Amino acid sequence: MKKKLFDQFGIFLLSVFPISLIAGNFLINTFIFLFSINFFLNFKENKIILKNQIFYLMVFFLISLIINVIFSTDPLNSLPRAAKILLIIFFIFEIKRLIQNYKTSYTKYIFLSWFCIFLIVIFDIVFELIFGHNMIGNSSNLHGMHGRIASFFGDELVVGAFYHGFVLFFLSYCFLELKPKNNILLFLILGTILISFLIGERTNFIKSFISIILFVSLSIKINFKKKIAGLATVFAVIFTFIYFNPDYKLRFFDQLKPLFSLNGYSNFLKESQYGAHRNASVKILKENLYFGVGIKNFRYEVSKKKYENKEYKATNMRQSTHPHQIHHEFLSETGLFGYISFLLFIFFSLYLGIKNYLKEKNLYQLSSIIFIMTTLMPILTSGSFLSTFTSSIFWLNYAIMISFIQKNKVS
């Protein structure tokens, strides 16, 4: 009876986890901690992880971070984030246990809950687009960020990252449970692309767009001519917004136009703050080639005079908590050792996930695989991978990916 009660509690936590992402870091960390407690309350069942390939991949990644702490320029600053990966392991495998135990009963209610929460966020985004503020009064205009949507996230302006993290689960639920006719399904798909654009976060729009196109191409059979006609319509609407709305024109045309000139990307970086971050991260890597400066230490290292580069217009604004690009973050903070360890961990995890998807054709698993792949796209900007908000969306998707892998024993 107690076991069933704990499982119901875990299913409830998983069902409302997206709300914690909206509420903030304290609730996110509370949820992860509660999942970890549940893991140990069900330890007799969970000890099967000792026969799981993914567990050893996670342990390998954890050990690489611990080694990084040893060589960190400030070990005490790096240690909490490295240690948190231990809780993440418990978090992931408790989710895996719940989904595998209840995949024929409660799992669909978890994704129903995510579908409903995502639908509310979509409605809130549209509400803000129409009225200039969201349903609780948040607005990006209050922070001088015209052409972007705040939604429930206030001054954080990360609704695009949340959208990218859950849009494929939303479409999967529509396809599997609602079973709409092709014309309605096509409308939903194109609608999600358009809303992603209207949020105004350029990088997350690109990631969401690629994610949706990959997902649709691999899983949903819709007449090719209808797909092309639908995409053409969406692009026509997008270009109309860019042409007639000065905020979108500035963000999606004027600021990006230099990219398409001779040496455009290089010149774009030299003119932008993102370029200053990345140049500093490369310099930090060269100074600390093998182990970097340590997790969470970029923010302290980057301000040093030796990382100044007058070729970059924003070099005096290079100081930040992270270099705004996941590969630059790992290279500067964990060096070649940590970066290669991270890539090995990710590539082997994706290999196992893709191998299982090709056999089972589970759309929720495909959603998480595509999310992980688009999250790790090079060049594009990103949030800090090891920050609470960004990493929680990533690890939740990672947990879903491995939860549908049936094979437990190490081969």
Backbone torsions as a table, in degrees:
resi	resn	phi	psi	omega
1	MET	NA	-43.6	178.7
2	LYS	-63.2	-41.8	-179.8
3	LYS	-59.7	-45.2	-179.7
4	LYS	-63.4	-37.8	179.2
5	LEU	-64.8	-44.1	178.7
6	PHE	-63.6	-39.0	179.3
7	ASP	-65.6	-41.5	177.9
8	GLN	-63.2	-38.2	177.1
9	PHE	-63.8	-43.5	178.9
10	GLY	-63.8	-41.1	178.3
11	ILE	-64.3	-39.7	176.9
12	PHE	-62.6	-46.7	179.0
13	LEU	-57.8	-45.2	-179.1
14	LEU	-65.5	-38.0	-178.7
15	SER	-63.9	-34.9	-176.5
16	VAL	-106.0	10.5	-177.9
17	PHE	-55.1	-39.8	178.0
18	PRO	-56.6	-28.2	178.3
19	ILE	-65.9	-35.5	178.5
20	SER	-63.7	-34.5	178.4
21	LEU	-65.4	-33.6	178.1
22	ILE	-75.9	-37.7	-174.3
23	ALA	-72.3	-31.0	177.9
24	GLY	127.8	174.6	-170.7
25	ASN	-61.4	-36.6	-178.1
26	PHE	-60.5	-46.6	-179.4
27	LEU	-70.0	-36.3	176.5
28	ILE	-58.3	-50.9	-178.4
29	ASN	-65.1	-34.5	176.7
30	THR	-62.8	-45.4	179.6
31	PHE	-61.7	-44.5	180.0
32	ILE	-62.5	-40.7	178.4
33	PHE	-63.7	-41.6	179.7
34	LEU	-66.1	-38.4	174.9
35	PHE	-61.7	-39.6	179.4
36	SER	-63.5	-40.4	176.4
37	ILE	-62.8	-44.3	178.5
38	ASN	-60.5	-35.3	177.7
39	PHE	-58.1	-45.3	-177.9
40	PHE	-77.1	-29.4	175.3
41	LEU	-66.0	-23.6	177.9
42	ASN	-112.7	32.3	-170.9
43	PHE	-64.0	-34.3	179.8
44	LYS	-57.6	-37.6	178.6
45	GLU	-82.0	-34.1	-175.3
46	ASN	-78.3	-15.0	-177.4
47	LYS	-67.1	-6.2	174.3
48	ILE	-64.4	-15.9	178.4
49	ILE	-60.6	-21.3	178.7
50	LEU	-66.7	-11.2	176.2
51	LYS	-110.0	17.3	-173.4
52	ASN	-109.1	130.5	-179.8
53	GLN	-60.4	-40.8	-177.6
54	ILE	-62.5	-36.8	179.0
55	PHE	-58.8	-43.6	-178.8
56	TYR	-71.5	-30.2	173.3
57	LEU	-65.6	-42.2	178.3
58	MET	-64.9	-41.3	178.4
59	VAL	-63.9	-40.3	176.8
60	PHE	-59.1	-44.8	179.1
61	PHE	-65.1	-42.5	178.5
62	LEU	-60.4	-45.0	-179.7
63	ILE	-62.1	-39.1	179.3
64	SER	-62.9	-36.5	178.4
65	LEU	-71.6	-36.9	177.9
66	ILE	-64.8	-41.4	176.2
67	ILE	-61.6	-39.1	177.7
68	ASN	-61.4	-38.7	178.3
69	VAL	-59.9	-40.3	-179.2
70	ILE	-59.0	-38.9	-177.0
71	PHE	-96.6	5.7	-177.5
72	SER	-67.8	149.2	175.7
73	THR	-70.5	-20.1	176.3
74	ASP	-144.1	82.6	-175.2
75	PRO	-56.6	-37.4	-177.9
76	LEU	-65.8	-30.4	178.5
77	ASN	-76.4	-33.0	-177.0
78	SER	-81.5	-31.4	-171.2
79	LEU	-56.4	-46.6	-177.3
80	PRO	-57.9	-40.9	-179.0
81	ARG	-71.2	-34.9	176.4
82	ALA	-67.9	-42.8	-178.7
83	ALA	-65.6	-29.1	-178.9
84	LYS	-63.0	-25.5	178.3
85	ILE	-60.7	-29.8	176.6
86	LEU	-62.2	-44.4	176.3
87	LEU	-64.4	-36.3	179.1
88	ILE	-62.6	-37.7	177.6
89	ILE	-60.5	-45.3	178.1
90	PHE	-64.1	-42.4	178.5
91	PHE	-56.6	-49.5	-176.7
92	ILE	-64.6	-45.2	-174.6
93	PHE	-78.5	-22.9	172.2
94	GLU	-70.7	-38.5	175.2
95	ILE	-63.2	-43.3	179.1
96	LYS	-59.9	-43.3	-179.6
97	ARG	-63.1	-45.0	-178.7
98	LEU	-63.1	-45.4	-177.2
99	ILE	-67.9	-40.4	-179.6
100	GLN	-70.8	-32.1	179.2
101	ASN	-75.9	-29.1	-173.1
102	TYR	-125.0	26.4	-175.1
103	LYS	-67.1	-20.4	178.7
104	THR	-98.3	0.9	-178.3
105	SER	-128.9	-76.3	-170.3
106	TYR	-84.7	-18.8	-173.8
107	THR	-56.5	-40.7	-178.3
108	LYS	-64.6	-26.5	178.3
109	TYR	-75.1	-28.9	174.6
110	ILE	-62.7	-48.6	-178.9
111	PHE	-72.2	-26.4	172.8
112	LEU	-64.2	-43.5	179.0
113	SER	-61.8	-45.0	178.4
114	TRP	-62.4	-39.2	177.6
115	PHE	-59.6	-45.9	-178.5
116	CYS	-66.5	-43.2	179.5
117	ILE	-63.4	-43.1	179.5
118	PHE	-64.1	-39.0	179.5
119	LEU	-63.5	-38.6	177.2
120	ILE	-64.4	-41.2	178.1
121	VAL	-63.4	-42.5	176.7
122	ILE	-58.5	-46.6	179.6
123	PHE	-60.6	-39.9	-179.4
124	ASP	-66.5	-38.8	177.1
125	ILE	-61.6	-47.9	179.5
126	VAL	-63.0	-40.0	177.9
127	PHE	-58.3	-45.4	-179.7
128	GLU	-67.4	-36.5	177.6
129	LEU	-61.2	-37.6	-177.0
130	ILE	-80.1	-45.9	-170.8
131	PHE	-102.9	-7.4	178.4
132	GLY	86.9	-5.2	175.3
133	HIS	-150.5	158.3	-178.1
134	ASN	-86.2	-173.1	-172.4
135	MET	-67.2	-17.6	178.1
136	ILE	-113.6	12.6	173.1
137	GLY	96.5	-0.9	177.9
138	ASN	-71.0	146.5	176.3
139	SER	-157.2	135.5	176.7
140	SER	-66.8	-25.1	-180.0
141	ASN	-61.5	-28.6	179.4
142	LEU	-66.0	-21.4	-178.6
143	HIS	-108.2	13.9	178.0
144	GLY	72.8	16.3	-178.5
145	MET	-104.8	72.7	-178.8
146	HIS	-70.4	145.8	179.5
147	GLY	85.1	10.0	176.1
148	ARG	-130.7	156.6	-177.9
149	ILE	-107.4	135.4	178.9
150	ALA	-92.3	-42.4	-175.5
151	SER	53.9	-141.9	-175.7
152	PHE	-75.1	-7.4	-171.7
153	PHE	-89.8	-3.0	174.8
154	GLY	62.4	-132.6	-174.8
155	ASP	-78.4	-0.2	178.6
156	GLU	-74.5	-30.8	178.6
157	LEU	52.0	52.4	-178.9
158	VAL	-122.7	18.0	-178.7
159	VAL	-62.1	-28.7	177.9
160	GLY	-64.4	-37.3	177.7
161	ALA	-68.7	-40.6	175.9
162	PHE	-61.9	-44.4	-179.8
163	TYR	-59.4	-47.4	178.2
164	HIS	-59.9	-36.1	-176.9
165	GLY	-71.4	-23.1	-172.4
166	PHE	-125.3	-6.9	-174.3
167	VAL	-62.7	-35.9	-179.3
168	LEU	-74.5	-32.0	173.5
169	PHE	-65.0	-38.5	176.9
170	PHE	-59.7	-49.1	-179.9
171	LEU	-67.3	-36.8	178.3
172	SER	-61.4	-45.2	179.6
173	TYR	-63.5	-42.6	177.3
174	CYS	-56.0	-47.6	-174.9
175	PHE	-69.0	-42.7	-173.5
176	LEU	-82.1	-38.9	-171.5
177	GLU	-104.2	-40.3	-178.0
178	LEU	-84.6	-28.1	177.0
179	LYS	48.0	56.4	-179.7
180	PRO	-71.0	159.4	174.8
181	LYS	-65.6	158.6	-173.7
182	ASN	-55.4	-40.7	-178.7
183	ASN	-64.3	-40.4	178.8
184	ILE	-70.1	-40.6	178.4
185	LEU	-61.6	-43.2	178.2
186	LEU	-61.8	-40.2	177.8
187	PHE	-61.8	-42.8	178.4
188	LEU	-62.6	-43.9	-179.0
189	ILE	-62.3	-49.1	-179.1
190	LEU	-67.3	-34.5	177.2
191	GLY	-63.5	-40.8	179.5
192	THR	-65.8	-35.2	176.9
193	ILE	-65.1	-46.4	-178.3
194	LEU	-62.6	-44.1	-180.0
195	ILE	-64.0	-38.8	177.1
196	SER	-57.9	-41.1	177.2
197	PHE	-65.0	-44.9	-175.1
198	LEU	-66.6	-20.7	175.4
199	ILE	-60.4	-33.3	173.8
200	GLY	92.1	5.1	176.9
201	GLU	-93.9	106.1	-170.1
202	ARG	-60.0	-48.8	-176.9
203	THR	-65.3	-45.6	-179.1
204	ASN	-68.8	-26.9	173.1
205	PHE	-65.3	-45.6	178.9
206	ILE	-60.7	-45.1	-179.7
207	LYS	-64.7	-43.6	179.8
208	SER	-66.3	-41.8	179.9
209	PHE	-60.5	-49.9	179.6
210	ILE	-62.5	-40.9	179.3
211	SER	-59.5	-48.2	-177.1
212	ILE	-65.4	-43.6	-180.0
213	ILE	-62.5	-44.4	177.9
214	LEU	-61.8	-45.5	-178.8
215	PHE	-60.8	-48.2	-179.0
216	VAL	-64.6	-42.3	-178.6
217	SER	-62.9	-35.8	-175.1
218	LEU	-88.5	-19.9	-167.8
219	SER	-129.8	-22.6	-172.0
220	ILE	-118.1	124.9	-179.2
221	LYS	-94.0	105.5	175.9
222	ILE	-129.2	142.5	-179.8
223	ASN	-47.0	129.4	-175.0
224	PHE	-57.4	-42.2	-179.4
225	LYS	-63.2	-37.2	177.9
226	LYS	-66.5	-38.8	177.8
227	LYS	-60.6	-47.9	-178.1
228	ILE	-64.4	-43.7	179.5
229	ALA	-63.3	-40.9	179.3
230	GLY	-64.6	-46.4	178.8
231	LEU	-61.9	-41.1	178.8
232	ALA	-61.0	-39.6	178.6
233	THR	-64.4	-44.5	179.5
234	VAL	-61.7	-46.0	179.6
235	PHE	-63.4	-35.5	177.4
236	ALA	-63.2	-42.0	178.4
237	VAL	-66.1	-42.6	179.6
238	ILE	-61.0	-47.5	-179.6
239	PHE	-65.3	-31.1	176.1
240	THR	-65.2	-44.8	177.3
241	PHE	-60.8	-44.4	-178.5
242	ILE	-63.2	-39.2	-176.0
243	TYR	-72.6	-40.8	-172.1
244	PHE	-98.5	-17.4	-178.9
245	ASN	-105.1	114.7	-175.1
246	PRO	-61.8	-32.2	179.9
247	ASP	-67.7	-46.5	178.2
248	TYR	-68.7	-35.0	178.6
249	LYS	-62.7	-41.1	179.2
250	LEU	-64.8	-47.2	-173.5
251	ARG	-75.5	-38.2	-172.1
252	PHE	-103.9	-6.5	178.4
253	PHE	-127.2	-63.2	-174.2
254	ASP	-59.6	-45.5	-177.2
255	GLN	-73.8	-22.5	-177.5
256	LEU	-100.9	-13.6	-177.8
257	LYS	-54.5	-41.5	-179.4
258	PRO	-59.8	-22.2	-179.9
259	LEU	-60.6	-26.1	-173.4
260	PHE	-97.8	10.9	175.2
261	SER	-96.7	175.9	179.1
262	LEU	-60.5	129.3	-176.0
263	ASN	56.7	32.1	-173.3
264	GLY	-60.1	-46.1	-176.5
265	TYR	-65.6	-43.7	179.7
266	SER	-62.5	-44.5	179.4
267	ASN	-67.1	-36.4	178.6
268	PHE	-60.5	-45.1	179.2
269	LEU	-63.5	-39.7	-178.8
270	LYS	-67.9	-20.4	-179.8
271	GLU	-93.8	-15.9	-170.8
272	SER	-108.2	160.0	175.8
273	GLN	-68.2	-34.6	177.3
274	TYR	-59.2	-39.2	178.8
275	GLY	-64.2	-39.0	178.2
276	ALA	-64.3	-39.6	177.0
277	HIS	-60.5	-47.4	-174.3
278	ARG	-69.1	-39.7	178.2
279	ASN	-62.1	-41.5	177.8
280	ALA	-64.6	-38.4	-179.4
281	SER	-65.6	-35.7	176.9
282	VAL	-66.4	-42.2	178.5
283	LYS	-63.9	-39.6	178.0
284	ILE	-63.4	-41.8	177.9
285	LEU	-60.5	-44.5	-179.6
286	LYS	-61.9	-33.5	178.6
287	GLU	-77.8	-24.4	-175.3
288	ASN	-136.3	62.9	-165.3
289	LEU	-61.6	-43.1	-168.5
290	TYR	-86.8	-38.8	-175.2
291	PHE	-126.7	4.7	178.9
292	GLY	65.3	-166.3	-179.3
293	VAL	-97.0	-4.1	179.4
294	GLY	105.4	147.9	-179.5
295	ILE	-57.4	133.8	177.1
296	LYS	71.7	12.2	-178.2
297	ASN	-103.8	-5.8	176.2
298	PHE	-55.1	-41.2	-175.9
299	ARG	-59.2	-29.8	-179.3
300	TYR	-92.1	-35.6	-176.4
301	GLU	-72.6	-38.6	-169.7
302	VAL	-64.3	-23.5	-176.9
303	SER	-77.1	-9.6	-177.7
304	LYS	-65.8	144.4	-174.8
305	LYS	-57.6	-33.0	-175.1
306	LYS	-67.4	-13.5	179.8
307	TYR	-97.3	6.0	175.9
308	GLU	-71.9	141.9	177.9
309	ASN	-144.7	107.2	-174.7
310	LYS	-67.6	-13.1	175.3
311	GLU	-67.1	-19.6	-179.3
312	TYR	-102.4	119.3	-173.0
313	LYS	-56.8	-35.9	-176.3
314	ALA	-99.4	25.5	-176.2
315	THR	-60.7	-29.4	178.3
316	ASN	-75.9	-8.4	177.0
317	MET	-113.0	22.7	-176.0
318	ARG	-72.3	-20.2	-176.9
319	GLN	-67.0	129.8	-180.0
320	SER	-159.9	169.2	179.1
321	THR	-72.9	-21.6	-179.9
322	HIS	-161.0	163.9	-174.9
323	PRO	-81.6	7.3	175.7
324	HIS	62.0	31.1	172.9
325	GLN	-158.9	123.8	-168.4
326	ILE	-59.5	-40.4	-179.1
327	HIS	-70.6	-38.7	175.9
328	HIS	-66.0	-35.4	178.7
329	GLU	-63.1	-49.9	-179.4
330	PHE	-65.7	-40.4	-178.7
331	LEU	-65.6	-45.4	-177.2
332	SER	-73.6	-32.6	-175.9
333	GLU	-95.7	-25.3	-178.7
334	THR	-122.2	-2.3	176.8
335	GLY	67.3	-172.6	-178.8
336	LEU	-63.4	-36.0	-179.3
337	PHE	-62.3	-51.7	-178.1
338	GLY	-67.9	-38.3	-178.1
339	TYR	-66.5	-45.3	178.9
340	ILE	-65.3	-38.8	177.7
341	SER	-62.0	-43.3	178.6
342	PHE	-62.1	-44.8	-179.7
343	LEU	-63.6	-41.2	178.4
344	LEU	-62.2	-44.4	178.7
345	PHE	-59.4	-47.5	-177.8
346	ILE	-67.9	-46.9	-175.8
347	PHE	-64.1	-41.9	178.7
348	PHE	-68.7	-36.9	177.2
349	SER	-63.4	-45.6	179.2
350	LEU	-64.8	-37.6	177.9
351	TYR	-58.9	-46.1	179.8
352	LEU	-66.7	-39.1	179.2
353	GLY	-66.7	-46.5	-179.6
354	ILE	-65.1	-41.5	178.5
355	LYS	-58.3	-43.2	179.6
356	ASN	-70.6	-39.1	179.5
357	TYR	-61.7	-41.9	-179.6
358	LEU	-60.7	-25.4	179.1
359	LYS	-88.4	-44.0	-171.9
360	GLU	-96.2	-25.3	-178.6
361	LYS	56.4	42.6	179.0
362	ASN	-84.2	121.7	-174.5
363	LEU	-69.7	-32.5	177.8
364	TYR	-66.5	-38.0	176.5
365	GLN	-66.9	-42.2	176.8
366	LEU	-59.6	-40.6	178.9
367	SER	-57.1	-46.3	-178.1
368	SER	-70.4	-36.3	177.9
369	ILE	-61.8	-47.3	-179.0
370	ILE	-64.8	-39.9	178.3
371	PHE	-59.8	-47.3	-179.1
372	ILE	-61.0	-42.9	-178.9
373	MET	-64.6	-43.5	-179.1
374	THR	-73.9	-28.7	175.5
375	THR	-62.3	-35.4	-174.6
376	LEU	-92.5	12.0	178.4
377	MET	-60.8	133.0	178.1
378	PRO	-72.9	169.8	176.1
379	ILE	74.3	-51.9	-176.1
380	LEU	-62.8	145.9	178.5
381	THR	-70.2	161.4	-179.5
382	SER	-157.6	163.9	171.3
383	GLY	-74.8	172.1	178.1
384	SER	-67.5	124.0	-175.4
385	PHE	-60.5	-37.7	-175.2
386	LEU	-93.8	7.2	174.5
387	SER	-74.4	161.7	-174.2
388	THR	-61.9	-51.4	-175.6
389	PHE	-64.5	-55.3	-176.2
390	THR	-62.7	-46.5	-176.7
391	SER	-67.7	-32.3	-178.9
392	SER	-65.8	-40.3	176.0
393	ILE	-64.5	-41.7	179.7
394	PHE	-62.7	-49.9	-175.3
395	TRP	-69.4	-29.6	174.9
396	LEU	-64.0	-45.8	176.8
397	ASN	-63.9	-39.7	177.9
398	TYR	-61.2	-42.7	179.4
399	ALA	-61.6	-41.2	178.7
400	ILE	-65.0	-40.2	179.8
401	MET	-59.1	-46.4	-175.9
402	ILE	-82.6	-17.2	-177.3
403	SER	-68.2	-22.7	-179.3
404	PHE	-98.4	5.6	173.5
405	ILE	-82.7	119.1	-172.5
406	GLN	-79.7	-34.9	-173.2
407	LYS	-74.1	125.0	-177.3
408	ASN	-104.6	-30.5	-173.6
409	LYS	-80.4	143.9	175.8
410	VAL	-70.0	127.8	-178.2
411	SER	-84.2	NA	NA
